[in-house]
Amino acid sequence: MRPETWLALALLGISSHAGIAQDADRLTSGPGSTLTENKCKICHELQHIRRTPLSRGEWSDNLKNMRERGTPMTEAELAVILDYLSAYYSRDPPPPPAPDTLGAASGDPVARLLEANACSGCHTLDKRVVGPSFREIAQRYAGDATAAARLAAKVRSGGQGAWGQIPMPPAPDIAEPDLATLVQWLLGQK
């Protein structure tokens, strides 16, 4: 084979591998995909979902185990995630990709953003769950002229140590207008 052919094949392999790596942090789009990504990424990478297709019963057992180990997940969320995993990551062939409409169902834009970005998985309005309550955060930043910028940076980059040793995952992909909406809402929760 000519050297040019080898080079072309090598470059083709590299570029197709890069495309696979880029999709490695996303699940197949479908009803419940965003919720599933947000809950599962709290503890592990999404490749664990793709690695071995499971039956509905096995997914159910895994989800219950996750809850027992501390993943914040309501019964309603568990049902949505189980339906999603059973449809798209089971031993049966998956349905064609469909848009995730679960996040758009809420009429409250802040509630939609909190859910879509997995904030409500670790925080509630007035009770400490995995992380501090939204009111605790607002009280800590009260009177701080740099609070909005500091909170936005914390949400975007994540962190550990400010409220204990449990790390907060970063949200690097949140759009600036959505981030500003969340931060302003959060600072108002006194």
C-alpha atoms as an extended CHARMM CRD file, in Angstrom:
* protein
*
       190  EXT
         1         1  MET       CA              0.0000000000        0.0000000000        0.0000000000  PROA      1               0.0000000000
         2         2  ARG       CA              1.2550000000        3.4840000000       -0.8040000000  PROA      2               0.0000000000
         3         3  PRO       CA              2.2870000000        5.8270000000        2.0580000000  PROA      3               0.0000000000
         4         4  GLU       CA             -0.4510000000        8.3090000000        1.0900000000  PROA      4               0.0000000000
         5         5  THR       CA             -3.0770000000        5.5950000000        1.5130000000  PROA      5               0.0000000000
         6         6  TRP       CA             -1.7600000000        4.7070000000        4.9740000000  PROA      6               0.0000000000
         7         7  LEU       CA             -1.8190000000        8.3580000000        5.9800000000  PROA      7               0.0000000000
         8         8  ALA       CA             -5.3810000000        8.8180000000        4.7150000000  PROA      8               0.0000000000
         9         9  LEU       CA             -6.5730000000        5.7300000000        6.6020000000  PROA      9               0.0000000000
        10        10  ALA       CA             -4.8310000000        6.8750000000        9.7880000000  PROA      10              0.0000000000
        11        11  LEU       CA             -6.4050000000       10.3310000000        9.5990000000  PROA      11              0.0000000000
        12        12  LEU       CA             -9.8230000000        8.8160000000        8.9300000000  PROA      12              0.0000000000
        13        13  GLY       CA             -9.4560000000        6.6540000000       12.0250000000  PROA      13              0.0000000000
        14        14  ILE       CA             -8.3980000000        9.6030000000       14.1800000000  PROA      14              0.0000000000
        15        15  SER       CA            -11.2630000000       11.8060000000       13.0030000000  PROA      15              0.0000000000
        16        16  SER       CA            -13.8820000000        9.1060000000       13.5150000000  PROA      16              0.0000000000
        17        17  HSD       CA            -12.4620000000        8.3930000000       16.9850000000  PROA      17              0.0000000000
        18        18  ALA       CA            -12.7330000000       12.1160000000       17.8460000000  PROA      18              0.0000000000
        19        19  GLY       CA            -16.4020000000       12.0700000000       16.8740000000  PROA      19              0.0000000000
        20        20  ILE       CA            -17.0230000000        9.1170000000       19.1460000000  PROA      20              0.0000000000
        21        21  ALA       CA            -15.2290000000       10.8360000000       22.0380000000  PROA      21              0.0000000000
        22        22  GLN       CA            -17.2900000000       13.9720000000       21.5260000000  PROA      22              0.0000000000
        23        23  ASP       CA            -20.5250000000       11.9580000000       21.8800000000  PROA      23              0.0000000000
        24        24  ALA       CA            -19.2100000000       10.0540000000       24.9180000000  PROA      24              0.0000000000
        25        25  ASP       CA            -20.7120000000       12.5450000000       27.3650000000  PROA      25              0.0000000000
        26        26  ARG       CA            -24.2400000000       12.3830000000       25.8930000000  PROA      26              0.0000000000
        27        27  LEU       CA            -26.9460000000        9.7390000000       25.9170000000  PROA      27              0.0000000000
        28        28  THR       CA            -29.3410000000        9.0360000000       23.0660000000  PROA      28              0.0000000000
        29        29  SER       CA            -31.8970000000       11.8440000000       22.9160000000  PROA      29              0.0000000000
        30        30  GLY       CA            -35.3420000000       10.8390000000       24.1130000000  PROA      30              0.0000000000
        31        31  PRO       CA            -37.9610000000       11.5060000000       26.7740000000  PROA      31              0.0000000000
        32        32  GLY       CA            -36.0440000000       11.4980000000       30.0450000000  PROA      32              0.0000000000
        33        33  SER       CA            -32.5310000000       11.6810000000       28.5770000000  PROA      33              0.0000000000
        34        34  THR       CA            -31.6210000000       14.9870000000       30.2560000000  PROA      34              0.0000000000
        35        35  LEU       CA            -32.8680000000       13.8350000000       33.6600000000  PROA      35              0.0000000000
        36        36  THR       CA            -31.0050000000       10.5320000000       33.2730000000  PROA      36              0.0000000000
        37        37  GLU       CA            -27.7520000000       12.2680000000       32.2940000000  PROA      37              0.0000000000
        38        38  ASN       CA            -27.9920000000       14.7320000000       35.1640000000  PROA      38              0.0000000000
        39        39  LYS       CA            -28.7150000000       12.1250000000       37.8420000000  PROA      39              0.0000000000
        40        40  CYS       CA            -26.1820000000        9.5530000000       36.6410000000  PROA      40              0.0000000000
        41        41  LYS       CA            -23.3570000000       12.0620000000       36.1050000000  PROA      41              0.0000000000
        42        42  ILE       CA            -23.5180000000       12.9800000000       39.7900000000  PROA      42              0.0000000000
        43        43  CYS       CA            -21.5040000000        9.8410000000       40.5610000000  PROA      43              0.0000000000
        44        44  HSD       CA            -20.0920000000        8.3270000000       37.3910000000  PROA      44              0.0000000000
        45        45  GLU       CA            -19.4660000000        8.6790000000       33.6710000000  PROA      45              0.0000000000
        46        46  LEU       CA            -22.2040000000        7.9080000000       31.1720000000  PROA      46              0.0000000000
        47        47  GLN       CA            -20.1490000000        5.1580000000       29.5340000000  PROA      47              0.0000000000
        48        48  HSD       CA            -21.3450000000        2.8940000000       32.3700000000  PROA      48              0.0000000000
        49        49  ILE       CA            -24.8510000000        3.1170000000       30.9010000000  PROA      49              0.0000000000
        50        50  ARG       CA            -23.7440000000        2.3570000000       27.3510000000  PROA      50              0.0000000000
        51        51  ARG       CA            -21.3620000000       -0.4430000000       28.2470000000  PROA      51              0.0000000000
        52        52  THR       CA            -23.8160000000       -3.3080000000       28.8740000000  PROA      52              0.0000000000
        53        53  PRO       CA            -27.4930000000       -3.3190000000       27.9040000000  PROA      53              0.0000000000
        54        54  LEU       CA            -29.6410000000       -4.4820000000       30.8200000000  PROA      54              0.0000000000
        55        55  SER       CA            -33.1860000000       -5.7490000000       31.1940000000  PROA      55              0.0000000000
        56        56  ARG       CA            -35.8390000000       -3.5030000000       32.7420000000  PROA      56              0.0000000000
        57        57  GLY       CA            -35.5680000000       -5.4630000000       36.0020000000  PROA      57              0.0000000000
        58        58  GLU       CA            -31.7930000000       -5.0500000000       36.0980000000  PROA      58              0.0000000000
        59        59  TRP       CA            -32.0870000000       -1.2970000000       35.4470000000  PROA      59              0.0000000000
        60        60  SER       CA            -34.6870000000       -1.1020000000       38.2250000000  PROA      60              0.0000000000
        61        61  ASP       CA            -32.3410000000       -2.8730000000       40.6530000000  PROA      61              0.0000000000
        62        62  ASN       CA            -29.4520000000       -0.5670000000       39.6600000000  PROA      62              0.0000000000
        63        63  LEU       CA            -31.5490000000        2.5770000000       40.1620000000  PROA      63              0.0000000000
        64        64  LYS       CA            -32.7770000000        1.4050000000       43.5710000000  PROA      64              0.0000000000
        65        65  ASN       CA            -29.1680000000        0.6580000000       44.5310000000  PROA      65              0.0000000000
        66        66  MET       CA            -28.1520000000        4.1810000000       43.4430000000  PROA      66              0.0000000000
        67        67  ARG       CA            -30.8570000000        5.6620000000       45.6930000000  PROA      67              0.0000000000
        68        68  GLU       CA            -29.7430000000        3.5070000000       48.6240000000  PROA      68              0.0000000000
        69        69  ARG       CA            -26.1940000000        4.8120000000       48.1170000000  PROA      69              0.0000000000
        70        70  GLY       CA            -27.3630000000        8.4250000000       48.2960000000  PROA      70              0.0000000000
        71        71  THR       CA            -28.2850000000        9.5590000000       44.7850000000  PROA      71              0.0000000000
        72        72  PRO       CA            -31.1000000000       12.0820000000       45.2790000000  PROA      72              0.0000000000
        73        73  MET       CA            -33.9600000000       10.6970000000       43.1920000000  PROA      73              0.0000000000
        74        74  THR       CA            -37.7140000000       10.8660000000       43.7580000000  PROA      74              0.0000000000
        75        75  GLU       CA            -40.0350000000        7.9810000000       42.8650000000  PROA      75              0.0000000000
        76        76  ALA       CA            -41.2970000000        9.9890000000       39.8810000000  PROA      76              0.0000000000
        77        77  GLU       CA            -37.7330000000       10.6160000000       38.6650000000  PROA      77              0.0000000000
        78        78  LEU       CA            -36.8630000000        6.9490000000       39.1380000000  PROA      78              0.0000000000
        79        79  ALA       CA            -39.8630000000        5.9660000000       36.9780000000  PROA      79              0.0000000000
        80        80  VAL       CA            -38.8810000000        8.3800000000       34.1820000000  PROA      80              0.0000000000
        81        81  ILE       CA            -35.2460000000        7.2240000000       34.2330000000  PROA      81              0.0000000000
        82        82  LEU       CA            -36.2610000000        3.5510000000       34.2990000000  PROA      82              0.0000000000
        83        83  ASP       CA            -38.5610000000        4.0630000000       31.2990000000  PROA      83              0.0000000000
        84        84  TYR       CA            -35.7900000000        5.8900000000       29.4430000000  PROA      84              0.0000000000
        85        85  LEU       CA            -33.0780000000        3.3020000000       30.1800000000  PROA      85              0.0000000000
        86        86  SER       CA            -35.4380000000        0.4300000000       29.3590000000  PROA      86              0.0000000000
        87        87  ALA       CA            -36.2980000000        2.0130000000       26.0190000000  PROA      87              0.0000000000
        88        88  TYR       CA            -32.8490000000        3.1540000000       24.8920000000  PROA      88              0.0000000000
        89        89  TYR       CA            -30.2950000000        1.0010000000       26.7310000000  PROA      89              0.0000000000
        90        90  SER       CA            -31.9400000000       -2.3990000000       27.0350000000  PROA      90              0.0000000000
        91        91  ARG       CA            -31.2610000000       -5.6700000000       25.3070000000  PROA      91              0.0000000000
        92        92  ASP       CA            -34.0360000000       -4.8200000000       22.8380000000  PROA      92              0.0000000000
        93        93  PRO       CA            -33.3020000000       -2.5590000000       19.8560000000  PROA      93              0.0000000000
        94        94  PRO       CA            -33.7550000000        1.1320000000       20.7600000000  PROA      94              0.0000000000
        95        95  PRO       CA            -36.4690000000        3.2990000000       19.2160000000  PROA      95              0.0000000000
        96        96  PRO       CA            -35.3630000000        6.1050000000       16.8970000000  PROA      96              0.0000000000
        97        97  PRO       CA            -34.0400000000        9.2460000000       18.6560000000  PROA      97              0.0000000000
        98        98  ALA       CA            -36.7120000000       11.6920000000       19.7580000000  PROA      98              0.0000000000
        99        99  PRO       CA            -36.5310000000       15.1280000000       21.3970000000  PROA      99              0.0000000000
       100       100  ASP       CA            -36.4570000000       15.2780000000       25.1910000000  PROA      100             0.0000000000
       101       101  THR       CA            -39.6780000000       17.0240000000       26.0980000000  PROA      101             0.0000000000
       102       102  LEU       CA            -39.6060000000       16.3780000000       29.8440000000  PROA      102             0.0000000000
       103       103  GLY       CA            -37.5500000000       19.4800000000       30.6310000000  PROA      103             0.0000000000
       104       104  ALA       CA            -39.8740000000       21.7070000000       28.6050000000  PROA      104             0.0000000000
       105       105  ALA       CA            -42.9930000000       20.5080000000       30.4150000000  PROA      105             0.0000000000
       106       106  SER       CA            -42.6640000000       22.8720000000       33.3760000000  PROA      106             0.0000000000
       107       107  GLY       CA            -44.1570000000       26.3260000000       32.9430000000  PROA      107             0.0000000000
       108       108  ASP       CA            -41.7960000000       27.9060000000       35.5030000000  PROA      108             0.0000000000
       109       109  PRO       CA            -38.5310000000       28.7930000000       33.7150000000  PROA      109             0.0000000000
       110       110  VAL       CA            -36.4670000000       28.6580000000       36.9230000000  PROA      110             0.0000000000
       111       111  ALA       CA            -37.8800000000       25.2420000000       37.8820000000  PROA      111             0.0000000000
       112       112  ARG       CA            -37.1370000000       24.0420000000       34.3560000000  PROA      112             0.0000000000
       113       113  LEU       CA            -33.5390000000       25.3150000000       34.5810000000  PROA      113             0.0000000000
       114       114  LEU       CA            -33.0130000000       23.8080000000       38.0400000000  PROA      114             0.0000000000
       115       115  GLU       CA            -34.1880000000       20.4190000000       36.7870000000  PROA      115             0.0000000000
       116       116  ALA       CA            -32.4370000000       20.5560000000       33.4150000000  PROA      116             0.0000000000
       117       117  ASN       CA            -29.1010000000       21.3550000000       35.0740000000  PROA      117             0.0000000000
       118       118  ALA       CA            -29.5140000000       18.8240000000       37.9120000000  PROA      118             0.0000000000
       119       119  CYS       CA            -29.4730000000       21.5300000000       40.6130000000  PROA      119             0.0000000000
       120       120  SER       CA            -32.5550000000       20.0460000000       42.2940000000  PROA      120             0.0000000000
       121       121  GLY       CA            -30.7850000000       16.7060000000       42.5740000000  PROA      121             0.0000000000
       122       122  CYS       CA            -28.6040000000       18.0810000000       45.3840000000  PROA      122             0.0000000000
       123       123  HSD       CA            -30.3010000000       21.3170000000       46.5350000000  PROA      123             0.0000000000
       124       124  THR       CA            -33.7830000000       22.2850000000       47.7210000000  PROA      124             0.0000000000
       125       125  LEU       CA            -35.2180000000       25.6420000000       48.6590000000  PROA      125             0.0000000000
       126       126  ASP       CA            -34.9370000000       25.3460000000       52.4300000000  PROA      126             0.0000000000
       127       127  LYS       CA            -33.3890000000       21.9820000000       53.3650000000  PROA      127             0.0000000000
       128       128  ARG       CA            -29.8610000000       20.6620000000       53.0550000000  PROA      128             0.0000000000
       129       129  VAL       CA            -29.8550000000       17.5160000000       50.8940000000  PROA      129             0.0000000000
       130       130  VAL       CA            -26.4830000000       16.6690000000       49.3320000000  PROA      130             0.0000000000
       131       131  GLY       CA            -25.4950000000       20.3300000000       49.1280000000  PROA      131             0.0000000000
       132       132  PRO       CA            -26.7210000000       23.4170000000       50.9830000000  PROA      132             0.0000000000
       133       133  SER       CA            -30.2400000000       24.7560000000       50.5250000000  PROA      133             0.0000000000
       134       134  PHE       CA            -30.7660000000       27.6290000000       48.1150000000  PROA      134             0.0000000000
       135       135  ARG       CA            -31.6380000000       29.8480000000       51.1050000000  PROA      135             0.0000000000
       136       136  GLU       CA            -28.3660000000       28.9800000000       52.8640000000  PROA      136             0.0000000000
       137       137  ILE       CA            -26.4650000000       29.9530000000       49.7350000000  PROA      137             0.0000000000
       138       138  ALA       CA            -28.3680000000       33.2420000000       49.3830000000  PROA      138             0.0000000000
       139       139  GLN       CA            -27.7350000000       34.0810000000       53.0460000000  PROA      139             0.0000000000
       140       140  ARG       CA            -24.0110000000       33.4180000000       52.7240000000  PROA      140             0.0000000000
       141       141  TYR       CA            -23.7460000000       35.7970000000       49.7560000000  PROA      141             0.0000000000
       142       142  ALA       CA            -26.0980000000       38.4870000000       51.1370000000  PROA      142             0.0000000000
       143       143  GLY       CA            -24.5460000000       41.9500000000       50.9460000000  PROA      143             0.0000000000
       144       144  ASP       CA            -21.6550000000       40.7800000000       48.7370000000  PROA      144             0.0000000000
       145       145  ALA       CA            -21.3530000000       43.0550000000       45.6890000000  PROA      145             0.0000000000
       146       146  THR       CA            -19.4600000000       40.3250000000       43.8110000000  PROA      146             0.0000000000
       147       147  ALA       CA            -21.9560000000       37.5780000000       44.6710000000  PROA      147             0.0000000000
       148       148  ALA       CA            -23.4890000000       37.1820000000       41.1910000000  PROA      148             0.0000000000
       149       149  ALA       CA            -20.1200000000       36.8040000000       39.4800000000  PROA      149             0.0000000000
       150       150  ARG       CA            -18.7710000000       34.4840000000       42.1810000000  PROA      150             0.0000000000
       151       151  LEU       CA            -21.8460000000       32.2500000000       42.1090000000  PROA      151             0.0000000000
       152       152  ALA       CA            -21.8530000000       32.1070000000       38.3150000000  PROA      152             0.0000000000
       153       153  ALA       CA            -18.2020000000       31.0460000000       38.3540000000  PROA      153             0.0000000000
       154       154  LYS       CA            -18.9280000000       28.4080000000       41.0230000000  PROA      154             0.0000000000
       155       155  VAL       CA            -21.8280000000       26.9490000000       39.0220000000  PROA      155             0.0000000000
       156       156  ARG       CA            -19.8060000000       26.9190000000       35.8190000000  PROA      156             0.0000000000
       157       157  SER       CA            -16.6500000000       25.3260000000       37.3080000000  PROA      157             0.0000000000
       158       158  GLY       CA            -18.0700000000       23.2950000000       40.2140000000  PROA      158             0.0000000000
       159       159  GLY       CA            -16.0090000000       22.8700000000       43.3340000000  PROA      159             0.0000000000
       160       160  GLN       CA            -15.4750000000       21.2660000000       46.6870000000  PROA      160             0.0000000000
       161       161  GLY       CA            -14.8310000000       22.4540000000       50.2060000000  PROA      161             0.0000000000
       162       162  ALA       CA            -16.9810000000       25.5800000000       50.4920000000  PROA      162             0.0000000000
       163       163  TRP       CA            -19.8820000000       23.6010000000       52.0240000000  PROA      163             0.0000000000
       164       164  GLY       CA            -18.1660000000       20.3560000000       52.9830000000  PROA      164             0.0000000000
       165       165  GLN       CA            -16.2840000000       17.6520000000       51.1570000000  PROA      165             0.0000000000
       166       166  ILE       CA            -18.9760000000       16.5230000000       48.7040000000  PROA      166             0.0000000000
       167       167  PRO       CA            -17.9780000000       17.9300000000       45.2990000000  PROA      167             0.0000000000
       168       168  MET       CA            -20.3790000000       19.9550000000       43.1890000000  PROA      168             0.0000000000
       169       169  PRO       CA            -20.1400000000       18.9140000000       39.5330000000  PROA      169             0.0000000000
       170       170  PRO       CA            -19.4430000000       21.7020000000       37.0270000000  PROA      170             0.0000000000
       171       171  ALA       CA            -22.0380000000       22.9860000000       34.5470000000  PROA      171             0.0000000000
       172       172  PRO       CA            -19.7790000000       24.2880000000       31.7570000000  PROA      172             0.0000000000
       173       173  ASP       CA            -22.4450000000       24.0390000000       29.0500000000  PROA      173             0.0000000000
       174       174  ILE       CA            -25.1460000000       26.1700000000       30.6740000000  PROA      174             0.0000000000
       175       175  ALA       CA            -26.0120000000       29.1570000000       28.4780000000  PROA      175             0.0000000000
       176       176  GLU       CA            -25.0950000000       32.6010000000       29.8520000000  PROA      176             0.0000000000
       177       177  PRO       CA            -28.7200000000       33.8750000000       29.9570000000  PROA      177             0.0000000000
       178       178  ASP       CA            -29.8090000000       30.7160000000       31.8050000000  PROA      178             0.0000000000
       179       179  LEU       CA            -26.9120000000       31.0170000000       34.2360000000  PROA      179             0.0000000000
       180       180  ALA       CA            -27.7720000000       34.6700000000       34.9150000000  PROA      180             0.0000000000
       181       181  THR       CA            -31.4320000000       33.7380000000       35.5110000000  PROA      181             0.0000000000
       182       182  LEU       CA            -30.4800000000       31.0070000000       37.9910000000  PROA      182             0.0000000000
       183       183  VAL       CA            -27.9770000000       33.1820000000       39.8600000000  PROA      183             0.0000000000
       184       184  GLN       CA            -30.3990000000       36.1090000000       40.2050000000  PROA      184             0.0000000000
       185       185  TRP       CA            -33.1500000000       33.7760000000       41.3990000000  PROA      185             0.0000000000
       186       186  LEU       CA            -30.7790000000       32.1020000000       43.8510000000  PROA      186             0.0000000000
       187       187  LEU       CA            -29.6200000000       35.4000000000       45.3520000000  PROA      187             0.0000000000
       188       188  GLY       CA            -33.2620000000       36.3190000000       45.9700000000  PROA      188             0.0000000000
       189       189  GLN       CA            -33.9610000000       33.2620000000       48.1640000000  PROA      189             0.0000000000
       190       190  LYS       CA            -33.4680000000       34.8690000000       51.5850000000  PROA      190             0.0000000000
